[in-house]
């Protein structure tokens, strides 16, 4: 059996401060590391940025020749600007689906010249996170963006596949969620100027396992 004999002596104030400093630094580093791990997005999210500018990767099981952005609750006449991306054709149309309505921005005929598979955006199951602007002219992913004078209630992104008949269809039925800024009007207090606040709620990953840092022995 292992036994440890601990002897304690009352330290001076200076010794206490000197001994506490490295412990606090280690503790701060451990807390910072844990927070960074908890805040890190999962690679499956595959969309980085917000509606005006965002990067995305094709994480589906097959190459893609098109893309579609769905803006629920927004009329096509309210969409006034779109980023062209690397596609030969783009259309902006209204849709009605039961009680809901919205706009679909569709991109067809992918044309990035240096792609490995000509005319297709290849799959990337483990994409690297970007700042939302890294794929403007970079192979391996695509950059999109749009602006509207109307607040969409939901925004969804789909990759499209070109069939043998020349038609385009969605790959799978699970869209990627585009972070949607929510605007709110806050009246000023005591007759002061009102404030307009914008809040972006990033969708949480479906499953997340908290990773704990390595244990640190302190003498």
N, C-alpha and C positions, 0 to 999 in steps of 0.2 A: 504494500500500500504506500502511495506517495503522499507525504505530508509537507506542507509549506509552513514555515515559521515567519510570521510577519511582525516586524517591530516598527512601532510608530513613534515619531518624535514631532513635537510641535514645531512647524516651520516658521521662519520669520515672514513678515509681510512681503518682502522683496522676493524671497524664495517661492512663496505662494503665487505671486504674479508671474514669475519666470516659468514656473511649472505649468501654470494654467494656459499660458499663451499657445504653446504647440498643441495642446489638447483641444482648445477652442478652434484653432486653425483646421485641425483634422476633422472636428465635428462639423464645421462649416462646409468643408469640402465634401464630406459624406452627405450632408443634407442637400447641397447643390446638385450632386450627382444623382441622388434619388429623385429630386424634382425634375431634372432634365430627362431622366428615363420615363417618369410618369407622364411627362408632357409630350414625348416623342410620338408622332403619328405612325400608325402602321402603314407599311408599304402598300397594302391593298387599297388604300384610299385612292391613290393614283390621280388625284386632282390637287393642284397646288396653286393658290391664288384666289381671286374673287371674280365676280361676273365680268368686270371690265377687262381683266387680263388674267389668264390662268393657263398653266401647263398641264398636260395630261398624257398618260401612257396607255397603250393598248394592252390591258391585262387579261383580255379574253383568250380562249384557247386557240383562236385562229387569226390569220392576217385580216386586216380591215381595209376596205376601199372607200369608205365614207363615214360620216359622223352626223349626228342629229342632236340639236339642243332644243329642249321643250320648255317653254315659259308658260306655266299655268297662270291663268287670270290676267294675261297681258295681251292686248291687241297688237297685230302686226304693224299698224300705223304708228304705234308708239315706239317701235324699235328704230332708232335713227342712225346707228353706227354699228358696224361689225368688222372684226379683224378678218382679212381674207383667208388666212391659213394657206396650206399647200394643196388646194383643190381647184379643179378647172371649173366647177359649177357650184353655185350657191343659190338657194331659194329661201324666201321668207314668206310663209303662208299662215293663215288662220286655221284653226281646227275647233270642232265641237265634239265632245265626247260625253254624251248624256247630259248631266247638269253642269259639267265643267267645260271651260273653253280656254283657249290660249293661242300661242304662236309656236310654230316649229321652224327652226333655222336648220336647213339641211345642206350638207356639203357632200358632193359626189366627185368621183374620178380623182383619186389621190395622185399627185404628180411630183412628189419630191424626187429630184433627179438621182440622188445617190443611194436610194434604198436598195437593200439587198434583193428583195423581191420587187420587180418593177411594177409600179402602180398599186402597191399595197403597203400598209404600215404594219410591220411585223410585231409579233407579240413580245411583251416584256413583263414577265411575271414578278420580277423583283426590281422595280424602278427605284432610282435614287431621288430623294427629295430635292425640289428646286425652290427658287424664290418667286416663281410665277412668271418669270421672263426669260428663262434659260433656253427654251425650245422655240424661240421665234424663228430661227433659221438653222436648227440643229436636227440631224436625223436621229431616229430612235423614239421620238414622241412628237407631239404637236401642240401648238399654241393657239388659243382661241380667245375671243373677247367680244363683248357687245355692250351697248348702252341703250337704255330705254327711259322714256318719260313716264312710265307707269310701273308701279311696284308689283312684280310677280309674286304670287302666293307660294309658288314652289318652282324650282329649276332642276331639270334632269338632263343627263347627258347619256347618249347611246352611241356605241360603235356600230357601223353598218357593214354588211357583207354584200358584195355584188354577185347575184346568182347567175347561172348559165344563161338565163333568158334576158339578162341585162337589167333586171330589176334590183332594187336595194331593199334589204330587210335587216332588222335589228339582230344583233348577235346576243342571244340570251334575253331574259326579261328582268334583269336586275340593273337599273340605271345607276350611274354615279351621281351623287348629289353635289351641286355647285353651291358653295357658300353664298348665302343670300343676305345682303345688308338690310336691316330693318330700320326705317326712319321714324323718329318720334318727335313731336312738338311739345316743348316744355314751356309753359307760360312763365314770364319773369316774375320774381317776387317784388311786391311793393311798387309795381309800375315799371320795373326794370325791363330791359330788352329780353325778348324770348330767346330760347336756345333750340337749335335743331340738332338732334343726336343721331348718330349712325352706329348701329351695333351689328356685328357679323357673328352669327352663331355657327360654328364649325360642327358638322355632324360627328358624333362620337363613333368610334369604331365598334363593330358588332361584338367583338370579344377582345379583352385586354387583360394580360397577365402582368401584375406588378412585379418588377424585377428588383430585388434587394441587392445593395452593394456588398462587397466582400467584408467580412468581419475584420476589425483592426484591434490588435492587442495593445493595450496601453500599460506601460510599466509605471 
